[in-house]
Amino acid sequence: MADEPKVPEAKEPEQASRAPDGKPRMMVKVYAPFQVYFEGEATSVSAENATGPFDILPQHHNFLCMLVPSSLIIRTSEGGSKTIKVHRALLHVKADRLVVFMDV
C-alpha cells in the first residue's frame, strides 16, 4: 500500500493572557504626541466610530478605524475602568494589542 500524504495536525488557537479573575486580557496603549493617557492590560475597550459604538475584546481580528468625538472606556484587568474623552483618534488592533493615537 502506498504511503498516504500526512495531514498536518490541527493546532489549538493561541490563548490570550488572562487576568487574575480568569478573563482574557489584551495590552492597551492610549497616547498623544506628548502624553500617555493609559498603558496597561485590559479585558475590553468600548469606543465609537462614524458607524456607531463598538467593543474590542481580546482575540479581536485586526482592525483599524478613526474614532469620532466620544468617550473611550477601558475596562482594566484589575476590575476597574478608565474613561478618556476623545476628540479625534486612530484606533489600531493587532495580535491582542490595541493602540489609540489621540489628537490626529
N, C-alpha and C positions, 0 to 999 in steps of 0.2 A: 504494500500500500504506500502511495506517495505521501511525503510529508505535507501536511496541510499548513497553509500560512498561519503564523501566530497572530492573534488579535491582541492588541495592547490592552492591559487591564485598565478598567475604569478607575479613575482616581477620585478620591473624596475632594469636594471643593475646599479651598483654603478657608480655615476658620478665622473669623475676626477675633482680635483680642477681646477679653471680657473684663467688665468692671467687677468690683468686689461683690456686687449683688447678682452676678451671673449674666448681666445684659451685655450683648456685643457692644463694642465701642470703636470709635474712629478718632484720628488725630484732626484737630481743627486749629486753624490759624486765621485770625481776622486782623488785618493791619492796613495802615495808610503809609505814605512815604516817611512820615516822621513819628509814627505812634503805633504800638501794638495794642489792640483792643482786647484780644483774647488769644491765648495759645495753650492748648491742653487737650485732654481727652473728653469726648462727648458721646452720648448714646443716641442723640438725634439733634437735628438743626431744622428750624422752620424759617422759611424765607418767602419772598414774593417777587415774581417777575411780571412782565406785561400780560401773561396768560392768567395769572392768579396765584394764590398761595400754594405752597408745596412743602413737603418734608423730605429731608435727606436722612437715611438710616445707614448703619454700617452695611457693607457689601453692595452699595448702590452702584449702578452702572456709571461709567464715565459720563460726565455731564459738564456743560459749560453754558452759562447764561448771564445776562445783565439783570441786576436787581433794580427794582423801582423804589421810590421813597416808601419806606415801611419800617417795621421792626424785625430785626434778626434775633431769633430766640434760640439759644444754645442750651441744651439740657446736658449738664455735666455728668461724668461718670460717678461723682460723689453723691448724686441725687439732687443737686441744686440746679439753678438755671441762671443765665445771664442774658439780659436784653440789651441790644445795641441798636440805636437809631441809624438807619441807612438813608443817605441822600441819593447816592448812585454808587453802584459797586459791581464788580465782576466776581462771579462765584464759579469755582472750578473743583470738580470732584474726580479723583482718580485713585484707585487702589486703597480704599479706606483712609484717604487723606482729603480733607476739604479745606480749600483756601479761599478767602474772600479778600479781594483787593478793594479797599474803600477809596472813595473820592476820585474815581477815574472819569 
